[in-house]
Amino acid sequence: MKTITTTAELEAYCLEAAKHDYVTVDTEFLRERTYYSKLCLIQLAMPGTDDSGAVLVDPIVGNMSLEPLYKLFRDTSVVKVFHAARQDLEIFFVDAGVFPEPLFDTQVAAMVCGFGEQVGYETLVRKIADQAVDKTSRFTDWSRRPLSDAQAKYALADVTHLRQVYEFLAAQLNENGRARWVAEELEILTSPETYITTPQDAWKRVKTRTNSSKFLAIVRELAAFREEYAQSHDVPRSRVYKDDALVELASNKPKNHEELGRARLLLRDARKGEIADGILKAVQVGVNCAANDMPQPDRSRDKLQVNPALADLLRVLLKAKTESAGVAAKLIAPAIDLDGIAAGLRDMPALKGWRREVFGDDAIRLCEGKIALTAVGSDVKVVEL
């Protein structure tokens, strides 16, 4: 198998790949000790049935530029095929602000072709290519060199089997007319907002039991400081302090280092130095936050009048529709969204795009009393009223 370690080699490969309809792509990276993923390996494969058109691109060895790859990513005549692309795309977006175009994600495609929610690569390879993927190298340290033969073989298999998976799913989408469904889902993956975490919005990811605006103001400042520190020092958020420690700090509101030292859940390194000073400042800013600047929790559903019988009917309709369409019910609407629809909310994901075609239109008609449900043998059918 060929390993590319120079810009010239990468450019030559990408020029050849640009002659084909598609190229499969995967990456290996580490993120346990950093905020941003550390790219360790890129795997590429051109169409074919053997390994001759597949390569490993090693960004660690030498001083290689990835610009030839990014040029290929911008080439709209070549489909770039990934499986579960989100983390791969984040790496390339953070590094160069580029998204592969056009993009094909086999996990998303498999989802709308009846393989279930978030189906794994190994499952698709087994079901479509009738091959087994050796998982023994999955959790190895990809930053260490030289790579073992087992690591290289495992990495290459991530793009060689992907060719057959892609060709099968692309044919299925062409047959069932669901390519637009995939395109809608991929809009999220290729949106910069998916990968940009603004420190002032980081608090929205923290789960709390209290919705007091005063409490959330402190949570917001602590989360913002943690995000800024993690980004600037390239360390995981959890290495600064974990969510449970953040909530404890927001509850106890330490005023000085002595009070901060009493925190039960705070890591040792966070009790001193730059992190400790940042925590105390964040708490102070949160405590002194003006009322009109405090975060406002989403209380839009607090007073919803949910009709439980209608919600149950929507669950039955959802099950019937998704079984007929061959997609997982959770992909259309979680239970909480069904309650919202039953209570009259209409700005819901299940009522938009391809989900509306599968379920949303009939869900609204059911709520408006225009259809009913009946059992025909083991099936549930829609009856016009």
TAZI-V434519 format. One record per residue. PSI is psi in whole degrees, 0 to 359 (none if undefined). OMEGA is omega as a letter, one per 20 degrees, with the letter a starting at -180 (999 if undefined). D_FIRST is the distance of its C-alpha to the first C-alpha in Angstrom with 1 decimal. Layout:
BEGIN
psi=PSI omega=OMEGA d_first=D_FIRST
psi=PSI omega=OMEGA d_first=D_FIRST
END
This chain:
BEGIN
psi=145 omega=a d_first=0.0
psi=137 omega=r d_first=3.8
psi=126 omega=a d_first=6.7
psi=130 omega=a d_first=10.0
psi=359 omega=a d_first=13.1
psi=157 omega=r d_first=15.8
psi=321 omega=a d_first=18.1
psi=317 omega=r d_first=17.9
psi=319 omega=r d_first=14.1
psi=319 omega=r d_first=14.7
psi=318 omega=r d_first=17.7
psi=318 omega=r d_first=16.3
psi=315 omega=a d_first=13.7
psi=327 omega=r d_first=16.6
psi=321 omega=r d_first=18.9
psi=319 omega=r d_first=16.9
psi=328 omega=a d_first=16.6
psi=349 omega=r d_first=20.3
psi=351 omega=a d_first=21.0
psi=168 omega=a d_first=20.1
psi=330 omega=a d_first=22.4
psi=164 omega=r d_first=20.1
psi=138 omega=r d_first=16.9
psi=146 omega=a d_first=16.0
psi=142 omega=r d_first=15.8
psi=165 omega=r d_first=15.9
psi=159 omega=r d_first=16.4
psi=136 omega=a d_first=16.8
psi=170 omega=r d_first=20.0
psi=143 omega=r d_first=23.0
psi=4 omega=a d_first=26.6
psi=330 omega=a d_first=28.6
psi=8 omega=a d_first=30.1
psi=161 omega=r d_first=30.3
psi=313 omega=r d_first=32.0
psi=145 omega=r d_first=29.2
psi=138 omega=r d_first=25.6
psi=112 omega=a d_first=23.4
psi=125 omega=a d_first=20.1
psi=332 omega=a d_first=17.3
psi=145 omega=r d_first=14.1
psi=133 omega=r d_first=13.6
psi=136 omega=a d_first=11.2
psi=145 omega=r d_first=11.6
psi=134 omega=r d_first=11.4
psi=165 omega=r d_first=13.6
psi=144 omega=a d_first=15.7
psi=178 omega=a d_first=14.5
psi=359 omega=r d_first=14.2
psi=192 omega=a d_first=10.7
psi=4 omega=a d_first=7.1
psi=330 omega=a d_first=7.6
psi=14 omega=a d_first=9.4
psi=142 omega=a d_first=7.5
psi=159 omega=r d_first=6.6
psi=132 omega=r d_first=7.9
psi=118 omega=a d_first=11.1
psi=101 omega=a d_first=12.8
psi=354 omega=a d_first=16.5
psi=320 omega=a d_first=17.7
psi=129 omega=r d_first=16.6
psi=199 omega=a d_first=18.9
psi=60 omega=a d_first=21.1
psi=138 omega=r d_first=19.1
psi=139 omega=r d_first=21.2
psi=9 omega=a d_first=20.1
psi=321 omega=r d_first=22.7
psi=324 omega=r d_first=20.4
psi=318 omega=a d_first=19.0
psi=328 omega=r d_first=22.7
psi=320 omega=r d_first=23.8
psi=321 omega=r d_first=21.5
psi=327 omega=a d_first=23.0
psi=349 omega=a d_first=26.4
psi=106 omega=a d_first=25.7
psi=356 omega=r d_first=27.8
psi=352 omega=a d_first=26.6
psi=121 omega=r d_first=23.2
psi=131 omega=r d_first=23.3
psi=117 omega=a d_first=21.2
psi=124 omega=r d_first=20.4
psi=167 omega=r d_first=20.4
psi=126 omega=a d_first=21.6
psi=68 omega=a d_first=24.4
psi=350 omega=a d_first=23.9
psi=308 omega=a d_first=26.8
psi=326 omega=r d_first=25.3
psi=314 omega=a d_first=22.3
psi=324 omega=r d_first=25.0
psi=320 omega=r d_first=27.1
psi=311 omega=a d_first=24.5
psi=326 omega=r d_first=24.3
psi=316 omega=r d_first=28.0
psi=322 omega=a d_first=29.0
psi=318 omega=a d_first=26.8
psi=1 omega=a d_first=27.7
psi=30 omega=a d_first=30.1
psi=143 omega=r d_first=27.9
psi=139 omega=r d_first=27.3
psi=135 omega=a d_first=24.8
psi=127 omega=i d_first=27.1
psi=156 omega=a d_first=27.3
psi=143 omega=r d_first=25.8
psi=122 omega=r d_first=25.1
psi=115 omega=a d_first=25.0
psi=335 omega=r d_first=24.3
psi=317 omega=r d_first=26.4
psi=315 omega=r d_first=29.3
psi=318 omega=r d_first=29.0
psi=326 omega=r d_first=28.9
psi=315 omega=a d_first=32.0
psi=357 omega=r d_first=34.0
psi=13 omega=r d_first=32.9
psi=17 omega=r d_first=34.4
psi=3 omega=r d_first=31.6
psi=179 omega=a d_first=33.6
psi=131 omega=r d_first=33.5
psi=49 omega=a d_first=30.3
psi=140 omega=a d_first=28.3
psi=158 omega=a d_first=25.1
psi=316 omega=a d_first=21.6
psi=321 omega=r d_first=21.5
psi=316 omega=r d_first=24.8
psi=319 omega=r d_first=23.8
psi=319 omega=a d_first=20.7
psi=317 omega=a d_first=23.0
psi=326 omega=a d_first=25.8
psi=313 omega=a d_first=24.1
psi=353 omega=a d_first=20.9
psi=42 omega=r d_first=22.5
psi=157 omega=r d_first=19.4
psi=140 omega=r d_first=19.4
psi=126 omega=r d_first=17.4
psi=117 omega=a d_first=17.0
psi=1 omega=a d_first=19.0
psi=335 omega=a d_first=19.1
psi=7 omega=a d_first=17.0
psi=317 omega=a d_first=18.9
psi=36 omega=r d_first=21.4
psi=169 omega=r d_first=19.6
psi=103 omega=a d_first=20.1
psi=354 omega=r d_first=17.3
psi=345 omega=a d_first=19.0
psi=144 omega=r d_first=18.5
psi=146 omega=j d_first=16.3
psi=157 omega=r d_first=14.2
psi=144 omega=r d_first=12.3
psi=163 omega=r d_first=12.3
psi=323 omega=r d_first=9.7
psi=319 omega=r d_first=12.0
psi=313 omega=a d_first=11.9
psi=318 omega=r d_first=8.2
psi=316 omega=r d_first=8.4
psi=314 omega=a d_first=11.7
psi=318 omega=a d_first=10.9
psi=326 omega=r d_first=8.5
psi=337 omega=r d_first=11.2
psi=341 omega=r d_first=13.7
psi=338 omega=r d_first=12.8
psi=314 omega=r d_first=11.8
psi=332 omega=a d_first=15.1
psi=334 omega=r d_first=16.9
psi=314 omega=a d_first=16.9
psi=321 omega=r d_first=19.2
psi=314 omega=r d_first=21.2
psi=311 omega=a d_first=21.9
psi=322 omega=r d_first=23.0
psi=311 omega=a d_first=25.2
psi=323 omega=r d_first=26.8
psi=321 omega=r d_first=27.3
psi=320 omega=r d_first=29.2
psi=317 omega=a d_first=31.2
psi=323 omega=r d_first=32.3
psi=326 omega=a d_first=33.3
psi=317 omega=a d_first=35.3
psi=358 omega=r d_first=37.0
psi=28 omega=a d_first=37.6
psi=15 omega=r d_first=36.2
psi=325 omega=r d_first=33.8
psi=327 omega=r d_first=36.5
psi=314 omega=a d_first=36.4
psi=316 omega=a d_first=32.8
psi=320 omega=r d_first=33.6
psi=317 omega=a d_first=36.5
psi=325 omega=a d_first=34.4
psi=343 omega=r d_first=31.7
psi=326 omega=r d_first=34.5
psi=318 omega=a d_first=34.7
psi=332 omega=a d_first=31.0
psi=22 omega=r d_first=31.3
psi=127 omega=r d_first=34.6
psi=327 omega=a d_first=34.7
psi=336 omega=r d_first=37.3
psi=333 omega=a d_first=34.9
psi=357 omega=r d_first=33.2
psi=120 omega=r d_first=36.2
psi=108 omega=r d_first=38.4
psi=127 omega=a d_first=41.7
psi=320 omega=a d_first=43.3
psi=346 omega=r d_first=46.7
psi=358 omega=a d_first=45.2
psi=334 omega=a d_first=43.2
psi=335 omega=a d_first=46.3
psi=343 omega=r d_first=45.7
psi=351 omega=a d_first=42.8
psi=125 omega=r d_first=45.1
psi=126 omega=r d_first=46.8
psi=160 omega=r d_first=50.5
psi=351 omega=a d_first=53.5
psi=132 omega=r d_first=55.8
psi=20 omega=r d_first=56.2
psi=132 omega=r d_first=58.8
psi=324 omega=r d_first=58.3
psi=317 omega=r d_first=59.4
psi=316 omega=a d_first=56.9
psi=334 omega=r d_first=54.1
psi=321 omega=r d_first=55.0
psi=319 omega=r d_first=54.2
psi=317 omega=a d_first=50.9
psi=315 omega=a d_first=50.0
psi=320 omega=r d_first=50.6
psi=319 omega=r d_first=48.8
psi=322 omega=r d_first=45.7
psi=316 omega=r d_first=45.8
psi=315 omega=a d_first=46.0
psi=317 omega=a d_first=43.2
psi=315 omega=r d_first=40.9
psi=317 omega=a d_first=41.9
psi=315 omega=a d_first=41.3
psi=318 omega=a d_first=38.0
psi=313 omega=a d_first=36.7
psi=333 omega=r d_first=38.1
psi=359 omega=a d_first=37.0
psi=55 omega=r d_first=33.6
psi=153 omega=r d_first=34.4
psi=149 omega=r d_first=34.4
psi=318 omega=a d_first=37.8
psi=340 omega=r d_first=38.4
psi=343 omega=r d_first=38.2
psi=295 omega=r d_first=41.2
psi=149 omega=a d_first=43.1
psi=169 omega=a d_first=42.5
psi=320 omega=a d_first=44.3
psi=325 omega=r d_first=46.8
psi=322 omega=r d_first=47.7
psi=315 omega=r d_first=48.1
psi=321 omega=r d_first=50.4
psi=317 omega=r d_first=52.4
psi=320 omega=r d_first=52.9
psi=329 omega=r d_first=54.0
psi=317 omega=a d_first=56.5
psi=335 omega=r d_first=57.9
psi=62 omega=a d_first=57.9
psi=139 omega=a d_first=57.9
psi=341 omega=a d_first=60.1
psi=177 omega=a d_first=59.3
psi=328 omega=r d_first=57.0
psi=313 omega=r d_first=59.3
psi=325 omega=r d_first=59.0
psi=324 omega=a d_first=55.3
psi=345 omega=a d_first=55.0
psi=354 omega=a d_first=56.5
psi=128 omega=a d_first=53.5
psi=326 omega=a d_first=52.2
psi=0 omega=a d_first=48.7
psi=136 omega=r d_first=47.8
psi=154 omega=a d_first=45.2
psi=317 omega=a d_first=46.6
psi=341 omega=a d_first=44.9
psi=358 omega=a d_first=46.5
psi=3 omega=a d_first=50.0
psi=169 omega=r d_first=50.2
psi=212 omega=a d_first=49.3
psi=321 omega=a d_first=47.7
psi=316 omega=r d_first=46.8
psi=316 omega=r d_first=50.3
psi=321 omega=r d_first=52.0
psi=321 omega=r d_first=49.9
psi=311 omega=a d_first=50.8
psi=321 omega=r d_first=54.5
psi=318 omega=a d_first=54.5
psi=317 omega=r d_first=52.7
psi=316 omega=a d_first=55.2
psi=315 omega=r d_first=58.0
psi=318 omega=r d_first=56.8
psi=318 omega=r d_first=56.4
psi=321 omega=a d_first=59.8
psi=11 omega=a d_first=61.5
psi=135 omega=r d_first=59.8
psi=148 omega=a d_first=62.3
psi=323 omega=a d_first=62.9
psi=355 omega=r d_first=61.9
psi=2 omega=a d_first=58.5
psi=146 omega=r d_first=57.6
psi=143 omega=r d_first=54.7
psi=114 omega=r d_first=56.0
psi=153 omega=r d_first=54.4
psi=107 omega=a d_first=53.9
psi=20 omega=a d_first=56.9
psi=336 omega=a d_first=56.8
psi=358 omega=a d_first=56.4
psi=323 omega=a d_first=59.0
psi=20 omega=r d_first=61.9
psi=138 omega=r d_first=60.3
psi=93 omega=a d_first=62.4
psi=126 omega=r d_first=60.0
psi=104 omega=a d_first=61.4
psi=326 omega=r d_first=59.9
psi=318 omega=r d_first=60.8
psi=321 omega=r d_first=59.1
psi=320 omega=r d_first=56.0
psi=321 omega=r d_first=55.9
psi=322 omega=r d_first=56.3
psi=325 omega=r d_first=53.4
psi=319 omega=r d_first=51.2
psi=316 omega=r d_first=52.2
psi=316 omega=a d_first=51.5
psi=315 omega=a d_first=48.1
psi=317 omega=a d_first=47.2
psi=317 omega=a d_first=48.4
psi=318 omega=a d_first=46.7
psi=327 omega=r d_first=43.3
psi=321 omega=r d_first=43.4
psi=322 omega=a d_first=44.4
psi=343 omega=a d_first=41.6
psi=35 omega=r d_first=38.9
psi=158 omega=a d_first=38.1
psi=138 omega=a d_first=38.6
psi=323 omega=a d_first=42.1
psi=336 omega=r d_first=40.9
psi=333 omega=a d_first=38.9
psi=307 omega=a d_first=42.2
psi=127 omega=r d_first=44.6
psi=167 omega=a d_first=45.0
psi=322 omega=a d_first=48.5
psi=328 omega=r d_first=49.8
psi=326 omega=r d_first=49.2
psi=321 omega=r d_first=51.1
psi=320 omega=r d_first=54.0
psi=317 omega=r d_first=53.9
psi=318 omega=r d_first=54.1
psi=335 omega=a d_first=57.0
psi=358 omega=r d_first=58.7
psi=358 omega=r d_first=58.5
psi=138 omega=a d_first=55.5
psi=351 omega=r d_first=53.8
psi=68 omega=a d_first=51.3
psi=146 omega=r d_first=48.6
psi=325 omega=a d_first=45.0
psi=346 omega=a d_first=45.9
psi=19 omega=a d_first=48.4
psi=155 omega=r d_first=46.0
psi=217 omega=a d_first=43.4
psi=334 omega=r d_first=41.8
psi=326 omega=r d_first=43.2
psi=322 omega=r d_first=46.6
psi=316 omega=a d_first=46.0
psi=318 omega=a d_first=45.0
psi=319 omega=a d_first=47.5
psi=315 omega=a d_first=49.3
psi=312 omega=r d_first=51.7
psi=330 omega=r d_first=53.1
psi=316 omega=r d_first=53.1
psi=317 omega=r d_first=55.5
psi=324 omega=r d_first=57.6
psi=316 omega=r d_first=57.9
psi=329 omega=a d_first=59.1
psi=3 omega=r d_first=61.6
psi=21 omega=a d_first=63.0
psi=343 omega=r d_first=61.9
psi=163 omega=r d_first=60.0
psi=171 omega=r d_first=60.3
psi=141 omega=r d_first=58.1
psi=154 omega=r d_first=59.1
psi=129 omega=r d_first=57.7
psi=97 omega=a d_first=57.3
psi=236 omega=r d_first=56.4
psi=3 omega=a d_first=53.3
psi=154 omega=r d_first=52.4
psi=128 omega=a d_first=53.6
psi=151 omega=r d_first=54.8
psi=133 omega=r d_first=56.0
psi=126 omega=r d_first=59.7
psi=140 omega=r d_first=61.2
psi=none omega=999 d_first=64.4
END
